[in-house]
Amino acid sequence: MYQLALIFLAAILAGFALIAVATNAAVTFLSATIISVLVFVGAIAIIVFALALIYLALKALFNKLF
């Protein structure tokens, strides 16, 4: 289960990296549409995998308590 949590954490970091690349690329050569899509995909990845990590944490907590 810890490996799964690390994979989800890596996915969250990848979402942050995607947003950082999109904002840094904004000053170079990408169009506004591509940049907004990259930011949207990065934000969705962060939200989804953060919720998955919270679910794993709560599942581990309640399995130990009950």
C-alpha positions, 0 to 999 in steps of 0.5 A, spaced: 500 500 500 505 504 501 508 503 494 501 505 491 501 512 495 508 513 493 505 512 486 499 517 487 504 522 490 509 522 484 502 523 480 501 529 484 508 532 483 507 531 475 501 535 475 505 540 479 510 540 474 505 540 468 502 546 471 510 549 472 511 547 464 505 551 462 506 557 465 514 557 463 512 556 456 507 561 456 513 566 455 516 562 449 512 559 444 506 555 446 499 558 444 494 560 449 489 554 448 495 549 449 497 553 455 490 553 458 489 545 457 496 543 460 494 547 466 487 544 466 490 537 466 495 538 471 490 541 476 485 535 475 491 530 476 493 534 482 485 534 485 484 526 483 490 523 486 490 528 492 483 525 493 486 518 492 491 519 497 486 522 502 482 516 501 488 511 502 490 515 508 483 514 511 482 507 509 489 505 513 486 509 519 480 506 520 482 499 518 487 500 524 482 503 529 476 498 528 
